[in-house]
Amino acid sequence: MSAADPTPARAPVTLDQARHALRQGSAVVLPNPAPLTHVVAATTATAVNRAKHRPADQPVALWAHHHDTLDTLTGLWDLAPQDCVMTRRLLAEEHLTVLLPVRAHATLPSWLEPAVKEGWMLLFGARRRPLRALLDDHPVLYVSSANLTGHPPAADTGAALAMFPPAVPVLHLPDPEHPRPRTGTRGRRATTTVRVTPDGQLRLHRHGAQDQPHADADDYLRHLHARCTGSASSRVWGSPRRVMRLR
């Protein structure tokens, strides 16, 4: 620390401190393993939006990591049973952000409303081992990329500490899945977002980390279909619309 910079360096928080901050209603920046960037999560959508310096009522993804939450959500999807199974794999195994159709005239729980817009709900479902204690505290969480409006998502602890104010704690986990600050961040991106349509099609809604290694949208959708259905048959491709039929 130099005389020109008398402010002590800000430190990340521990897992216990992050859990306490969430219980107090604060947004917290949480790490992801490569190739994903960090996320910001909170028990209210308003806290997530304020941390990102955007309108408090802007829709935000629900972190659907808890089995009870998922069971409730599955009954609200306007999808065939086999596509509901598919969707749960997209969330839990592929760690995607997923847009899903809401069943007509369904009664939505109040905690889901911030994640629904124009008949579509936005979900994120990864449940990684180092964060399970924190996630288990909160069956309902809201989540978004760890960035301020107009900035790229934080790829490591150091970038998150520099981007967010002290009121938004940043968790760093000393875990092999989570590189040390400012290392191992090359090529990191936010999650890929996929839309599942009522008739059982996959559409690439937003490019991200998971589809980055693939040549194009169709190549990624072929890969995703094979992984999540165990079959490469009955495929319908639509490059201009980036569509993949799931059944």
N, C-alpha and C positions, 0 to 999 in steps of 0.2 A: 504494500500500500504506500503510495507516494504522498508527498505534501500537497500535491495538486489534486489528489483524490482521497480526502480524509474519510470517506464513507466506507465502512467495513463491507467486504463482499457478502452478498446474500447467500445463505445456505439453503439447500433443499430440506424438506421435512422427512421424517421417518414415517413408516406405515401407520404407527399408532397416532402420530400427530395428524396425518391425513384423515384417518378415521374420525378423530375428534373434530376436525374442521368441517367435515361433511355433516356430522351430527349437529353442528352449530349453524348450519345453513350456508356455509361458504362453498363457492366453487373451488375445485382442486384440479390441478394439472396432473395427469397420470401417464406413466410411460407405457410404451408398446415395444415389443421386440421388432427388429428389422424384418421386413422392409417398411413397417408402418411408422408414421409419425405419432406424436403424443396426442392425447385427447384432454378436453376439459369436461369435468362431470360435476353434477350437483343434484341435490334432492328436489330442486325446483327448476323449471325451464327458465324462469326469470333470472336466477343466479347465473346460469350458463350464459345467457345473452348479455347480461351486464358485464361479466368477465371479458367477453369478446367485444365490448363497446358497440353493441348493435341494439335495435329496438327490443324492449323487454318482452313484447308479445310475439316476436318472430318464432315460427315453428322450429322445433328442435327434436332430434331423434330421441326416442326412448331406448334405454339400454336394457334390452330384454334378456337378461342373463339368468333369471331365477325361474325354476321350473313352474312354480305356481303362477307367476306372471305370464309365462309362455302359454300355459294351459288356458288362461283367460283370453289371451290374444288370439289363439288358434280358433276359438269359437266365433271370432269376429271377422275372420278373413273370408272374403268372397272367392273361395278356392275349393276345388275338388279335394277329397281326402288325400290322394296321392301327392297333390301339390303342396298340401300342408306339411306332409312329411318332408318333402323336398325343401321347403322353406326353412324348416327347423335345422336342416343340415347346412343350408347356406349361411345361417346365422352362427350356429355353434361350431361347425367344422371349417368352413371357408372364411369365417371372420369378416363377412361382407356387411355393408350397410344395404338394407333392402327396403324397397317401396312396395307396399302390399295393398290390394283393394279391400276396402271396408264393405262388409255385407250391408245391403240396403236395409234401412229402418232398424239397424242394430242400435241398441242402447249402449253408449260408450261410458266406461267409468271416467270420472273426472280427471284422474291422473293420466289418462291417455290423450285427452283433448289437445295438449300442447304439441303432440306428435302427429296430429291429423290435419290435413288440408285438402279440401276439394275431393273428399272420398278416398284419399290414400293415406296410409300410416307409414311413418319412417322409423325403422328399427335398426339397432345394432345389437349383436348378440354374443360377442366374444367373451369367454369366461376362462381366463388364463390363471394358472396355478398361483403365481406370486400375488395376485390381487384378490384371491377368493375370500380371505377374511374380511377385507373391506367391502366386497360386493355382498357378502352374506348379511352384512348390517343393513343393507338397503335393497329390498326386492324391487323397488321402483327408483330408478335413477335416470337422469337426462344427460345427454352426451353430445359433444360436437368436437370438431377438429380444434386443436390447441393453437389458435391464432387470433390475433386482433383483425378486425375487418380491414381488408386490403393487403394483408401480409400472409406469406406462406406459413403452413403449420410448423410448429417447433419440432425439429428432428431429434433433439437431445435435451438433456437437463439444462445445460448451459444456455441454449437458445430460449428455452421456456422461462428461465429465471430473468433473462434480459428483456423478454417481451412483456411479461405480466407483472403487475405491481405487487408489492408485498402482501396486499389483502387477498391475493390468490396464491395459496401455497402450491409448491411444486414438489411432487414426490419423486425421489430417486431410489431405486431398489438395487442393492448390491447382489444382483442375481445374474447368472450367465446369460439369460435371455435379454438383459438390459445392459448395453455397453456403457462404459464410463462416459461422463460428459465430454462432448465434442469429439467422440471417436465413433467409428462404425456407422456414420450417418449418411454416407454417400448413396444416393438413389432412393432415399426414403420418401414416401408419399402417403397421403391420407388414403383411407380404404376406398376400394372400388364400390360404386353404388349400382345395384342391379334392381330392375323393376320386374315383378312377376305379375302378369296380366291375368284377368279372370278366366281366360280360355287356356291357361297353361303355357304361356310363352315367357321366355326370359328376354329382357331388353337391357342392353348396357346403357345405363342412365348417365354415369359419370366415370371417366377414367380414373384409375388409382393404382395403388401398389400391387394389387393382385393380378390385374390384367397387363401390367407394364411389361413383363417379359415376353408377351405374345405379339405375333406379327400384326394382328388387327383384331377387331371386335369379334369377327366370326371365328377366328382361331381360338380366342379365349372362351367363347360360348361353347364350342365343341369340347374343349378341355373340361369346362365346368359341367357340361351335361354328362360326360363320361364318368367324372368323379362322383357326381351326386345321384346318378341313376344306375350306375354299373352297366350301362348299355349305350351303344353308339347307334342304335337303330331308331327308326321313326323320327328322323331329324328333318326339320324344315328350316332352311337358312334364308335370311333376308338382309343382305349386306346394307342396302340403303337405309333400312330401319333398324339395323342391328338387333335382329330378332332371332330367337331360338325357341322352338317348340319343345316343351318338356314332356309331352305325352302324345 
